[in-house]
Amino acid sequence: MKFRNIFWGVILIFLGVLFILSNLNFIYFDWVYLWRLWPVILVLWGVSILPAHNMIKLGLTLLVLGGTVVFMVDQTVEWDDREDFRIEKWEDYDRYPVEQTFTIPYDDSINSAMLRLELAAGSFVIDEPTDLLIDFNKQGTKAKYSYVLKKMEDRANIDIERDEVKIVTGKSNHKVNLKLNEEPVWEFGIDAGAAEVKFDLTAFKVNKLDLDGGAGSFYIKLGDLYPETLLSIDAGASSIEIEIPESSACDLRVNSVLSGKSINGFEKLERGHYRTENFNDSIPRIYIDLEAAVSSYSITRY
């Protein structure tokens, strides 16, 4: 019997066993795990092309897959029968609210603000202004966020991150709505992970936005309220959608691997480098630097 047939049969059985164990709550399985464990694919590929006896290859394949299952079981914690929710420290269970809100007041001496966000699985939305500096509202799975505010003269630095206690659940998604003040010039540093990001920033003056994400969905809509905006996105296995105003000039640089693209309203200068026709004549200007791997992305003008 050909080893190729045995090899793919073992892979299919392995995936089936993972789903069965997940459904029985013995382990927690998510496709995100496969993304994190992508080197296993390289190992199995290497095993399949070894110039060795089929039984040796089969033994190595079973050893690798068995080690992968052990790793995933080790990452799993106890399930709570009350709901589809897991947490490492049960004594802390009540500290993690389903609903969480906090506000940061606005001081009219603040001319610029830097917002750093550490996101996890869930949906994160910015689309409305507020008279406060920040209005934070979370609904959904139990999780807790905290923030640190530092003010230096006319600048505010805000760090919002999820609590360090690890929460893992098959239904871990929650929705966070952020409202920002329109007055300051904003900079953003986003560590998005496998999140769904929907930022409509047309009402805000945006100087800079850096987004580092993976296996997520990212939608960014920029306005024309600031003379120069720098947008940098580095993502893998993601869906990326960017919208920019037709009134703004734009310079776009793309470095992509195994990715699908849709770029409208741009002239190609060279491989991976595009500009709008009005770049030399118009202000404001938007500079986009996009790094994408195994992703789909689109840049459109509205």
N, C-alpha and C positions, 0 to 999 in steps of 0.2 A: 504494500500500500504506500502511496506517495506521502511523504512527510507534509507536503503543502496542504493536503486534504485534512490530515490529522491536526496540523497547526491551527488552521482556521476553525475547525470544529471545536478545539479546546478553547479558543478565544470566545466563540459564541456561547459555549457552556459557562465560561467564566463570567461573562456579562449577565447571563440569565441568573446565575447564582447570586450575583450582587443585587439584582433587583428583588429576588426572593427574600434575601436576608434583610434588605431595606424595608420591604413591605411587612416583614415580621418584627421590625424594630430591633433586630440584632445589631445592625450597623446603620449609620447614616450615609447615604450615597447621593451624590449630586454630580452632574456633569462637570462642574467646576473642579472636582477632585481629579478628573481625567486630565484637565488642562494643567493642573499643578504637577501631575505625575507623567507628563508627556515623555520624559526620558525613558520610561518603561517601554514605550513603543520602539525607541531606538535599540534598546537592549534585546527585545524580542525579535526585531528585524535582524540584528546581528546574529542571534542564535539560529535563525532560520537559514542563514547562508553559510554557516560554519561547515567546513569539510569534515563532518563527523557522522557517526552512525545515527540513524533516525532515533533510536532509543535514547541515546545520549542527549540529542536535541530536545526530545520530548521531556526528559527528566529536568533539563535546565529550564524549559518553558514552564513546567509545573512549579519549579522552585521559585522562579521570578513572580509568577502569578500568586502563589501562596504567600510570599513575602508581602506582596501588595495588599492582599486581604488582611493580613495581620496588622499592617500599618494602619489601614482604615478602621479596623476594630479598635485599635489602640487609641485612635483619635475620637472615638465615640464615647459619650457619657451617658448616664442613666436618663431614661425618659420619665417625665412626670405624667401620671395618668390623668391629671386634671385637664390637660390640653396638649397640643402637638408642639411641645416646647422643651428644650433642654438647656441646662446651665451647669457649669462646673461646681459652683458653690451653692448648695441648696439653702444654706442659712441666709444667703443674700437674696433669695428669690423675691421677697416682697419689696426690695429696693428698686426693682426694675419696672417702671410704670408702663402701662399700655399707652397712656396719654402723657405727654410732657410738654410744658411750655415754659419759656423764659424770655425776658426782654432786656435789652441794653439801651438805656436812655441816650438820646442824642444831645451833644453839646455843640452849639453853633461855632465854637472855636476849632472844631475838627474840619480840616480841609481835605484830608486824604485818609483812606482806611485800607488796611490789608486784612483780608479774611482768608484764613487757612482752614480748610475742611478736611477731616479724615472720615471718609464715608465707608459704609459696609453695605451688605445686601439690603436693598430697599430702593425707594423712589425719592428723589430729592428735587424740589421745585423752587425756582425763584421767578416770580412773574409780576409782583406787585410792590409798589413803594409803601413806605410807612413814615410817620413823623418821628418814630424812634430810630435809633441807629440800626438795631436789629430786632426783629420779632420772630422768634423760633417756635414752631409748633410741630409736634410729632404725634402721629396716630398709628396704631397697629401693634405688631408684636412687641412683647416686653423687651425693652432695651433702654439704656440711659446714656444721655449725652451731657457733657460738661463743657464749660468754656473758660477761657482766661483772657482778660482784657488788660492791655498795657497801653497807656497814653504817653506820648512824648511830644510836648508842645502842641502842634496842630495836627498830629497824626495819631491814629488809633490802630493798634494791632490786635486782632481777635483770632483766637484759636478755638475751634470747636471740634471735639473729638468724642468718640464713643468710649464708654467706660472700659477699663482694662480687663475686667472679668469676661472671659470668653463665653459667648452665647452662640449656640449652634442649633439650628432647627430646620426641619424640612419646609416650614412655612415662616421663614425668618423675615419676610419682607414687611416693611413698614413705610409710611410716607411722611416725609419731612417737608414742611412748607416754610420757606425763609422769605421774610420781607425786609427790604433794605431801605435806608434813607437815600433820597435822590441827590442831596447836596454834596457829599464828599466825592472825590475822585477815587474810584475803587480799583484795588488789585486783588487777585484771587490766586490762591495756591490750593489745588484740589487733588487729593489722593483718593481716587474714586473706587478702586477695586472693581468688583463685579456689581456695580450699582447702575441704576437708571437715573440719568441726570437730564433734567429739562430746565435750562436757564434761558429765560427771555429777559435779556439785559438791555432792551431798547430804551427803557426809562432811566438808565443810569450812565454816568460818565465812567467809562472803563478804560484804564490805562494798560492793564496787563492781566492776562489769565493763563496760568499754567495748569494743565490737567494731565495727570498720570493715571491711566486706567487700564483695566484688563477684563475681557469677557463681559463687557457691559454695553449699555446703550446710552449715547451721549448726543444731546441736542443743545446747540448753542446758537442763540440769535443775538446779534450785536446791533447797536444803534449808531447814530452819527453825532453824539453829543460831546465827543472829545477829539482833539486834533490828531492824536496818534494812539492806536490800540495795537498791542502785541498779543497774539493768541498762539499758544504753543500746546500741542496735544501729542502725547506719546501713548499709544494704546495697542493692545493685541486682542485678536478674536472679538472684535467689537463692531458695533454699528455706530457710525459717526455722521451727524448731520449738522452742517454749519450754514447759517443764513446771514448775509451782510446786505446793507442798503445799497441800492444802485447809485445813490449820491456819493458814496465813499469810494475812493480809489483803494485798490487792494493788490498786494504782492503775495503770492502763494508759492511756497516751496514744499514739495511732497517727497518723502522717501518711503515707499511702500513695498511690501513683499507679499505675494499671493493675495492681493486685495483687489476688490472691484471698486471702480471709481465713477463718479458723475460730476463733471465740472462744467458749469454753465456761465457764460458771460466773460470768459477769460481768453487771452491770447497766449499761446505757448511760445516762450522764449528759448527754452532748451529743455532737455529731459529733466522732468521734476520741477521746473520753474515756470510759473505762469503770472500774468499781470492783466488787470483790466485796462481797457483802452484809455480810460481817463486818468491813468496813474500819474502822469507828469503834470496834469492840469488841475487836479482836484484835491481838496482837503475837506474833510479828514481822510486819513490814510490808515488802512488796516494791514498789518503784516501777519501772515499765518504761516506757521511752521508745523507741518504734520508728519508724524512718524507713525506708520500703521503696518501691522503684520497680521495676515490672515483675517482681514477686516473688510467691511464695505464702508465707503465714505462718499458724501456728496457735499458740494459747496455751491450754493445758489445765491442769486441776488434778487432782492424783493423791492 
